[in-house]
Amino acid sequence: MLDILVQSRRNAKAAKRLLRKLLKKQGMAPRVMITDKLASYGAAKREIMPGVEHRQHRGLNNRAENSHQPTRQRERIMKCFKSAGQAQRFLSTHDQVANLFRRPANTNAVDHRSVRAQAFRVWAEVTDVASA
């Protein structure tokens, strides 16, 4: 998951804001952009990233939609967010951590344990647990 931007609307202005945020964070434009069939993504892409190939198809976006399911579940459970800003702060931080611990699909137990151990080593470095 690249990032989450909590917004009240899904119009061209909101799509431009999301694309600018992603470009700033990634540092370079992608080769291909895959979205759902919402027209505002196409309008924003034409203005922000005119040279990028844009694919809109029901099946292509499944991976992105499935990666957002845990986020949507957390939003349903944690309806106590006081504002969109509070939700944005929590979700953007939480998803960075969740990406670290998300494991690849179809792995055996040995590979799963090694990936998990690596994730915990990185987490310990980031949080500076080793020096505490």
N, C-alpha and C positions, 0 to 999 in steps of 0.2 A: 504494500500500500504506500503510495507516495505521500499523500497528505489528505486531511479533511478540512473543509471550510464550511462552517455552519452559517447558513444564510436563510433568510425568510423566503426568498424567491429564487426561481430558476430561470431568470431571464438573461438577455445578452450581457447586461451589466454585471450580473453575478458570475457568469461564465468567464468574462474578461478578467474579473478580479481573481478567480481561481487559477486561470492560466498564467497570469502575471506572477502570482505567488509561487506556482510550481516552477516556472522558468527561473525565477530568482533563486529558489532553493536548489534546483538541479544544476544551474549554471550554463546549460546548453539546451537547445531545442531538440526534441526527440525526432526520430526518423519517421515514425508513424504514431498517430493519435487514434485511439479506439474509444468511442463513446457510445451512449445510447442514441436513439433517434431524435432527441430533443434538438430543435432547430437552432436554439441559442448557442450551442456549442459550435456549430458551423459558422455562425456569424462572428463569434469571438475569435475563432481560429483564422478566419480570413483577414481579420484586422491585426491580430497579435503575431500569428505564425503563418504567413501566407505560403511559405515553401514546404510546409509539412503535409504529408499525406494523411488524409482524414478518412477513417473507415467507420461506417455506421451500419451495424447489422445486429440483429437480435442475438445471434449465437456468439459473436465475437466479444461481446461485453460481459459474458457470463463470469469470466474470471474476476473482473473488477467488481461486479455485483456481489459475488460470493465472498470476496474479501471484506465487503462492507457489512455482511450479516452480523458478525460479532459486535460491531459498532452499534448497529440498530438494536440489538438485544440489550446492550448496556444502556442505550437511551431509554428503552422501554422500562427497564428495571429502575433506573436512576432518574425518575421524572422530577426529582427535587432540585434540578438546576434552576437557579434564580433568574438567569439570563442566558442569552445566546453566547455572550462573551465568556461566561463561566464554563459553559459546555465546550466551547472552542478550546479554551485553555486546557481543560481536562483531556479531551479527546486527542488533541494534537500531541500531547506528551505521552498519553497512554499508548497510542498507536506506534510511536517510536519504540517503546519498550516491547510491545506485543510483536512487532516485526522481528525482534531479536530472538524471541522464544518460539515463534511459529516454525513448525518443522515441515520439511518437504513431504509430500504425499508418497505413499507406496514405498516406505523404507522398512528395512528389517530392524529387529530389536537392537542389534549391535550398532548399526548406523545411527539409529535414534538416540542411543545412549551417548555416542561420541558427539553428535550435533548438540545435544542437550548440555553435555559437559563443557563444550566450547562456548555455548551461550552463557553459562554461569561464570566461566572465566572472564569473558568480556564484561559481563554485568559487574563482577567484582572489581575489575579495573576501572570501570566508569564511575562506580559509586565509591571507590576508594576504600572498600571493605578490608583489604589486606593490611592497610596501615593502621586500622582502628583497633 
